[in-house]
């Protein structure tokens, strides 16, 4: 297994491989970049087919967190951890406690959070041995409502704010009255997004593989039912993918009728060049890691104990960041995803340069 020459390595600052034979824990922690602050990212548990697959996943996800937090203007770096194992069979309190001890040993350079295969109670078990876990504390959220740590309401509000910025830029309208929106996946984020849109007067179409989730959107929000085959291709203004990644691909892009894509799901582009393919078709794509950063903003402020108004103001900044991305994309002819990557790099590299200047000044003092 290669590490430093791995195609996804991208100058990661730190990688640790942790093994605890007594509990069966095998984990990798990847810290991509800490120039803006400690690396915060989910702790995923998955039955990876090989160590190589686990390494590739953790490196890719960890780098993604650096970009997401920098773009969201948070004082956080990027990191991620993976536990190799089947969460339904291999998870135990002892294994989670061992993971907590390992995270404690990293001294706070990496802060773990819930991810696929781990839950808030799992992170609380890790938290018996470390302070370096997040998203597990009851608090008052941006909307003044009590939160158990679930960031989905804040993510949904951020996607709503971002969707409005995209509509303003592409369609030249402030008001969402009568705007036609198709939502793929009405789970924790998609349903809440649908409610914000309904309150703003939008007309909704929904599809979810779980009939009860779809029925809830139909009954409570007056949404219209769509099918698995047509949800992305309806003659609507906006498509909001809120279920899974890779839905923007060679097959789907030529068939899209909407001119705005703004949804919560991660890794929407199947390949990086699908970014340009959307631009070539005149479709405005709100990059996923820019529009869905409400969750990481929520988790960040849970640790600093900010007021709901401060959190709301920061989440509303997602709209300004997206507007900057759209404007730069238009001026340069570069697709929005590539512009978002560049803007994120500016934000974390500038911080690294400032830190090294201060170190030099201190050394010279
Ligand atoms: P969720 O599991 O609560 O909701 C996803 C919904 O999509 C479910 O209702 C599920 O039944 C449905 N679904 C799954 N496959 C589908 C398909 N093929 N077609 C239609 N519907 C399908 O998850 P969530 O927390 O709402 O997250 C949604 C997406 O947003 C995920 O990709 C997640 O990674 C991303 N995201 C979530 C957050 C957050 O705070 N929850 C933050 C950032 C990104």
Boltz pocket constraint, residues with backbone or C-beta under 6 A from the ligand:
constraints:
  - pocket:
      binder: B
      contacts: [[A, 151], [A, 152], [A, 153], [A, 155], [A, 184], [A, 185], [A, 186], [A, 187], [A, 188], [A, 189], [A, 190], [A, 207], [A, 208], [A, 209], [A, 210], [A, 213], [A, 241], [A, 242], [A, 243], [A, 244], [A, 245], [A, 264], [A, 265], [A, 266], [A, 292], [A, 293], [A, 295]]
      max_distance: 6.0
